[in-house]
Amino acid sequence: MKTLHAPLHPTLRSLTATLAAAVTATAGLALAAAPAAEASAVRASALRVSTAFTLPGAKVFPEGIAADPRTRTVYVGSYADGTVYRARPGRADAEVFLPAGRDGRHTANGLRVDARGRLWVVDSTRGVSVYDQATGNRLAHFEVADPAGPADPSAPARPLFVNDLAITPDGTAYLTDSVRAVVYRVTPDQLATGSGPLLPAYDLSGHLSPAPAGSFSLNGITADRAGRYLLTVDMTAGDLFRIDLGTGAISRVALEGGGSSPGGSLVHADGLDLAPDGTLRVALNTVNTLSSWRLTPDGTRARLTRTLTDPSLQIPTTLVHTPGRTLVVRSQFDRKGGVMPPGTQPPTPFTIASITGL
C-alpha cells in the first residue's frame, strides 16, 4: 500500500520549550517526590540503570520492544526504517531479524510476542504484520481499512498513526491509533484468515479531554492477565483509560499519589507494561522518566509507587518487564536524524537500557 503521509512520531508533538528545559535541568539519577506514606519505600528502592545490549547501525532510532518469556529472546523495532532486531539471551549485541523494507514495512512501532510465539510488528503508516520467529516469514497482515478516506479518490487522505498493541489471553490483539483515537482489533478468527482490514473496535474520541488541533492522543496499551480489560493512555492529557472487554464500557482510571514532578502524571506517557501482580510500568518520553503504579484488582484506580528520572534514558519510548529487570528503549529521538528537530547532536550508539528496582 502506498504511504499516504510521512510518518510523524507522537513525541514530536509533545516536545515544547518547557519540556526541553525540564529535561536539561535533570542531572544524574533523581527519584521524584512521592506521597508521604510511600516516600521512604520509594527512596529505599535501589533503582539502577545499565545497558542490556547494543543495536547495530548508525541511524536506528528504536521505538518498540517485545520479549518472548519462553526463550528470553528480545525484539526491538526501528522507527527510522522498519528494521526489527533480535537480541538473544546473554548476547551484548543484537542482530537484524527482519531487514528494513521487508513486506513494505516503513516503521516498526509496537511489538509483541503472543502466547504461540508469533511476533507482531506495527507499522504506523499501515497496520500490523505477524511473523514466525523461527523463519522470519510473514504469517498474516492487517491494514487500516480506509487510509485514503472515502471512496472518492479525489478526497484528501485521512491521517492515521497506528502505534502500539496488546494481546489478551484469548489471542485477540488490540492496537491504538494516535491520530484517530480509536482502538483496532484483530481476533483469532481473523488471524487465521491471514489478512484483512484493520477495523476499529472502540472509539475513545468522545472520552478524551480537549486538546490542541493536531495533537496525538492514544499511545501505549496493555491488558490484564485475565483478559477482563485494556488500559490505554492519552499522552497529551495524561489520562489513563480502562476499556471493559465484557461490556465495552470506557472509563478513566483514578490516578492517586502523583504530583507536578516528572512521572507524577501520565502526560507524555508512551509505552505501558502491566505485570501479573498489578504493577503498571510507564515510559514517559520527553521527560526521560519511568514510573510504576499499583493498580487495584479491578483496574479502576492506580497509585504511584516510584519514579525514575535520568537523562541516560535518552527519550524512553517503550518498555517490557522481564524477570529481575525492566528493559527500556533509548530512542534518541532528540538527536540529529531523529524525529524531534532541531537535533544537532549526533546520536551515540543505540542501546537498550536495563533497569532494576522499578
C-alpha positions as CSV (number, residue, x, y, z in Angstrom):
1,M,0.0,0.0,0.0
2,K,1.2,3.5,-0.9
3,T,2.4,5.6,2.1
4,L,0.0,8.5,2.3
5,H,2.0,10.7,4.5
6,A,5.4,11.0,6.1
7,P,5.3,9.3,9.5
8,L,5.4,11.7,12.4
9,H,6.1,10.3,15.9
10,P,3.9,11.4,18.8
11,T,7.0,12.6,20.6
12,L,7.4,15.4,18.1
13,R,4.0,16.8,19.1
14,S,4.7,16.6,22.8
15,L,8.1,18.4,22.8
16,T,7.9,22.0,24.0
17,A,10.3,24.5,25.3
18,T,9.1,23.9,28.8
19,L,9.8,20.2,28.5
20,A,13.2,20.8,26.9
21,A,14.1,22.9,29.9
22,A,12.9,20.3,32.3
23,V,15.0,17.6,30.6
24,T,18.1,19.8,30.5
25,A,17.7,20.6,34.2
26,T,17.6,16.9,35.1
27,A,21.1,16.0,36.3
28,G,22.0,12.4,37.3
29,L,19.7,9.9,38.9
30,A,16.8,11.5,40.7
31,L,13.8,10.0,42.4
32,A,10.7,12.1,42.1
33,A,8.7,13.1,45.1
34,A,6.2,10.5,46.3
35,P,3.3,10.7,48.8
36,A,4.4,10.9,52.4
37,A,3.2,7.4,53.2
38,E,5.2,5.9,50.4
39,A,8.3,8.2,50.3
40,S,10.5,6.1,52.5
41,A,9.8,3.0,50.4
42,V,10.4,4.8,47.2
43,R,13.7,6.3,48.3
44,A,14.8,2.9,49.7
45,S,14.4,1.2,46.3
46,A,17.7,0.5,44.6
47,L,16.9,1.8,41.1
48,R,19.9,1.1,38.8
49,V,20.4,1.9,35.2
50,S,22.7,-0.1,32.9
51,T,22.9,-1.2,29.3
52,A,21.3,-4.6,28.4
53,F,22.6,-4.7,24.8
54,T,23.5,-2.7,21.7
55,L,21.7,-2.3,18.4
56,P,23.8,-2.3,15.2
57,G,23.6,0.7,12.9
58,A,24.1,4.5,13.0
59,K,20.5,5.6,12.4
60,V,18.4,3.0,14.3
61,F,16.2,5.3,16.4
62,P,14.4,2.4,18.0
63,E,10.8,2.6,19.3
64,G,9.2,-0.7,20.2
65,I,10.3,-3.7,22.2
66,A,8.9,-7.2,23.0
67,A,10.2,-10.2,24.8
68,D,9.4,-13.9,24.4
69,P,9.2,-15.3,28.0
70,R,9.8,-18.9,26.8
71,T,13.1,-18.2,25.1
72,R,14.1,-14.9,26.7
73,T,14.7,-13.5,23.2
74,V,14.1,-9.8,22.9
75,Y,12.9,-7.9,19.7
76,V,13.3,-4.2,19.0
77,G,11.9,-2.2,16.1
78,S,13.4,0.8,14.3
79,Y,11.1,3.7,13.8
80,A,13.5,5.1,11.2
81,D,13.2,2.3,8.6
82,G,11.2,-0.6,10.0
83,T,14.1,-2.9,10.8
84,V,13.4,-5.4,13.5
85,Y,16.4,-6.5,15.7
86,R,16.7,-9.7,17.7
87,A,18.7,-10.0,20.9
88,R,19.5,-13.5,22.1
89,P,19.9,-14.2,25.8
90,G,23.4,-13.4,27.1
91,R,24.5,-11.5,24.0
92,A,25.8,-8.0,24.2
93,D,24.8,-7.1,20.7
94,A,21.5,-7.6,18.8
95,E,21.3,-8.8,15.2
96,V,19.0,-7.9,12.3
97,F,16.0,-10.2,12.3
98,L,13.7,-8.5,9.7
99,P,15.5,-6.2,7.3
100,A,14.3,-2.7,6.5
101,G,11.6,-2.6,3.9
102,R,10.6,-6.3,4.3
103,D,7.0,-6.7,3.2
104,G,6.8,-2.9,2.5
105,R,7.2,-2.1,6.2
106,H,8.1,1.6,6.7
107,T,8.3,1.7,10.5
108,A,8.3,-0.7,13.4
109,N,6.5,0.8,16.4
110,G,4.6,-1.6,18.8
111,L,6.0,-5.1,19.1
112,R,4.5,-8.1,21.0
113,V,5.1,-11.9,21.1
114,D,1.9,-13.8,21.6
115,A,1.3,-17.0,23.5
116,R,2.0,-19.1,20.4
117,G,5.4,-17.4,19.9
118,R,4.4,-15.3,16.9
119,L,5.9,-11.8,16.6
120,W,3.5,-8.9,15.9
121,V,5.0,-5.8,14.4
122,V,3.1,-2.5,13.9
123,D,3.8,-0.2,11.0
124,S,2.4,3.2,11.9
125,T,1.6,4.1,8.3
126,R,-0.4,0.9,7.5
127,G,-1.3,-1.6,10.2
128,V,0.3,-4.8,11.7
129,S,2.1,-7.9,10.5
130,V,2.6,-11.2,12.2
131,Y,5.8,-13.2,11.8
132,D,7.2,-16.7,12.5
133,Q,10.1,-16.3,15.0
134,A,11.9,-19.3,13.6
135,T,11.9,-18.4,9.9
136,G,11.0,-14.7,9.8
137,N,8.2,-15.5,7.3
138,R,5.2,-13.2,7.5
139,L,2.1,-15.2,8.6
140,A,-0.5,-12.6,8.4
141,H,-1.1,-8.9,7.9
142,F,-3.9,-6.4,8.5
143,E,-4.1,-2.9,7.2
144,V,-6.3,0.1,8.2
145,A,-9.4,-0.2,6.1
146,D,-9.7,3.4,4.9
147,P,-6.3,5.2,5.0
148,A,-7.2,7.3,1.9
149,G,-10.6,8.4,3.2
150,P,-13.9,8.0,1.4
151,A,-14.3,6.1,-1.8
152,D,-13.9,9.3,-3.8
153,P,-10.3,9.1,-5.0
154,S,-10.1,12.9,-5.0
155,A,-10.9,13.1,-1.3
156,P,-7.9,14.1,1.0
157,A,-6.2,11.3,2.9
158,R,-7.3,10.6,6.4
159,P,-4.3,10.8,8.7
160,L,-3.6,7.8,10.9
161,F,-0.8,6.6,13.2
162,V,-1.1,3.0,14.3
163,N,1.0,3.0,17.4
164,D,1.1,0.2,20.0
165,L,-0.6,-3.1,20.7
166,A,-1.6,-5.5,23.4
167,I,-2.7,-9.1,23.2
168,T,-5.2,-10.7,25.5
169,P,-5.1,-14.3,26.8
170,D,-7.7,-15.4,24.1
171,G,-5.3,-14.3,21.4
172,T,-7.1,-11.1,20.4
173,A,-4.8,-8.2,19.5
174,Y,-5.8,-4.5,20.2
175,L,-4.0,-1.6,18.6
176,T,-4.1,2.2,19.3
177,D,-4.3,4.9,16.7
178,S,-2.7,8.1,18.0
179,V,-4.5,10.3,15.4
180,R,-7.9,8.8,15.1
181,A,-8.3,8.0,18.9
182,V,-9.6,4.5,18.2
183,V,-8.5,1.0,19.3
184,Y,-8.4,-1.5,16.4
185,R,-9.0,-5.3,17.0
186,V,-7.7,-8.5,15.3
187,T,-9.4,-11.6,16.6
188,P,-8.0,-15.2,16.4
189,D,-10.5,-16.0,13.6
190,Q,-9.4,-13.0,11.6
191,L,-5.7,-14.0,12.2
192,A,-6.5,-17.5,10.8
193,T,-7.5,-15.9,7.5
194,G,-4.1,-14.4,7.1
195,S,-5.1,-10.9,6.0
196,G,-7.9,-8.4,6.1
197,P,-8.9,-4.8,7.1
198,L,-7.9,-3.4,10.4
199,L,-11.2,-2.2,11.9
200,P,-11.9,-0.1,15.0
201,A,-13.4,-1.9,18.0
202,Y,-13.5,1.1,20.4
203,D,-13.8,4.8,19.7
204,L,-12.4,7.0,22.5
205,S,-12.7,10.3,20.8
206,G,-15.7,11.3,22.9
207,H,-13.9,10.5,26.1
208,L,-10.7,12.5,25.5
209,S,-10.1,15.9,27.1
210,P,-10.0,18.8,24.6
211,A,-6.5,19.2,23.1
212,P,-4.8,21.4,20.5
213,A,-5.6,20.6,16.9
214,G,-3.1,18.1,15.6
215,S,-2.2,16.6,19.0
216,F,-1.6,12.9,19.3
217,S,-3.8,11.1,21.8
218,L,-3.8,7.3,22.5
219,N,-0.4,5.7,22.7
220,G,0.6,2.8,24.9
221,I,-1.8,-0.1,25.6
222,T,-1.8,-3.1,27.8
223,A,-4.1,-5.8,29.1
224,D,-4.7,-7.5,32.4
225,R,-3.7,-11.2,32.7
226,A,-7.3,-12.4,32.9
227,G,-8.4,-10.5,29.7
228,R,-11.0,-8.5,31.5
229,Y,-9.9,-5.1,30.5
230,L,-7.4,-2.9,28.5
231,L,-5.6,0.1,29.7
232,T,-4.5,2.8,27.2
233,V,-3.1,6.3,27.8
234,D,-3.8,9.7,26.3
235,M,-0.3,11.1,26.2
236,T,-1.4,14.7,25.7
237,A,-3.9,14.9,28.6
238,G,-2.2,12.3,30.8
239,D,-5.4,10.3,31.3
240,L,-5.4,6.5,31.6
241,F,-8.4,4.8,30.3
242,R,-9.9,1.4,31.2
243,I,-11.8,-0.5,28.4
244,D,-14.0,-3.2,29.8
245,L,-13.8,-6.1,27.3
246,G,-17.0,-7.7,28.6
247,T,-19.3,-4.6,28.4
248,G,-17.4,-2.3,26.2
249,A,-17.6,0.4,28.9
250,I,-14.8,3.1,28.7
251,S,-13.8,4.9,31.9
252,R,-10.9,6.9,33.3
253,V,-8.7,5.2,35.8
254,A,-8.3,7.3,39.0
255,L,-4.7,8.2,39.4
256,E,-3.5,8.8,43.0
257,G,-0.3,9.9,44.7
258,G,1.1,11.9,41.7
259,G,2.2,15.5,41.5
260,S,3.7,18.1,39.2
261,S,7.1,16.5,39.0
262,P,8.0,14.2,36.0
263,G,6.3,10.9,36.5
264,G,3.7,12.2,38.8
265,S,1.2,12.2,36.0
266,L,0.9,10.4,32.7
267,V,1.4,13.4,30.4
268,H,4.0,12.3,27.8
269,A,3.4,8.7,28.6
270,D,4.4,6.3,25.8
271,G,4.8,2.6,26.5
272,L,2.8,0.7,29.1
273,D,3.6,-2.7,30.7
274,L,1.2,-4.3,33.2
275,A,2.7,-7.1,35.3
276,P,0.6,-10.0,36.6
277,D,1.0,-8.6,40.2
278,G,-0.8,-5.4,39.2
279,T,2.3,-3.2,38.7
280,L,1.9,-0.8,35.8
281,R,5.2,0.4,34.4
282,V,5.2,3.5,32.2
283,A,7.8,5.2,29.9
284,L,7.4,9.0,29.7
285,N,9.4,10.0,26.6
286,T,10.5,13.7,26.5
287,V,10.9,14.0,30.3
288,N,13.3,11.0,30.4
289,T,11.2,9.4,33.1
290,L,9.9,5.9,34.1
291,S,7.2,5.4,36.7
292,S,5.4,2.5,38.3
293,W,1.8,2.4,39.6
294,R,-0.1,-0.1,41.8
295,L,-3.4,-1.0,40.3
296,T,-6.5,-2.1,42.3
297,P,-7.6,-5.6,41.4
298,D,-10.4,-4.3,39.2
299,G,-8.1,-1.8,37.4
300,T,-10.2,1.2,38.2
301,R,-7.6,3.0,40.4
302,A,-3.8,3.3,40.3
303,R,-1.4,4.7,42.9
304,L,2.1,6.0,42.1
305,T,4.7,3.9,43.9
306,R,8.0,5.0,42.4
307,T,9.6,7.1,39.6
308,L,13.0,7.4,38.0
309,T,14.2,10.5,36.0
310,D,17.6,10.1,34.4
311,P,18.9,11.7,31.2
312,S,20.7,8.4,30.4
313,L,17.3,7.1,29.4
314,Q,17.7,9.1,26.2
315,I,14.0,9.7,25.4
316,P,12.5,6.3,26.5
317,T,9.6,5.1,24.4
318,T,8.6,1.6,25.3
319,L,9.5,-1.0,27.9
320,V,9.0,-4.6,28.8
321,H,9.4,-6.2,32.3
322,T,11.3,-9.4,32.4
323,P,12.4,-11.5,35.4
324,G,14.7,-9.3,37.5
325,R,14.8,-6.2,35.3
326,T,12.9,-3.8,33.0
327,L,14.2,-3.3,29.5
328,V,13.7,0.2,28.2
329,V,14.1,1.5,24.6
330,R,16.5,4.5,24.4
331,S,15.1,6.1,21.2
332,Q,17.4,9.2,21.0
333,F,14.7,10.8,19.0
334,D,16.1,14.2,20.0
335,R,19.4,13.6,18.3
336,K,20.5,14.5,14.7
337,G,18.4,12.4,12.3
338,G,15.7,11.7,14.8
339,V,12.1,12.9,14.8
340,M,12.5,15.8,17.2
341,P,14.1,18.7,15.4
342,P,16.5,20.5,15.6
343,G,18.5,17.5,16.7
344,T,22.0,19.0,16.2
345,Q,24.0,16.4,18.3
346,P,24.8,13.1,16.5
347,P,23.4,10.0,18.2
348,T,25.5,7.8,20.4
349,P,25.5,4.0,19.8
350,F,21.9,2.8,20.1
351,T,21.2,0.7,23.2
352,I,18.5,-0.8,25.3
353,A,18.6,0.1,29.0
354,S,18.2,-2.4,31.8
355,I,16.5,-1.1,35.0
356,T,16.5,-2.9,38.3
357,G,14.3,-2.0,41.2
358,L,11.4,-0.4,39.2
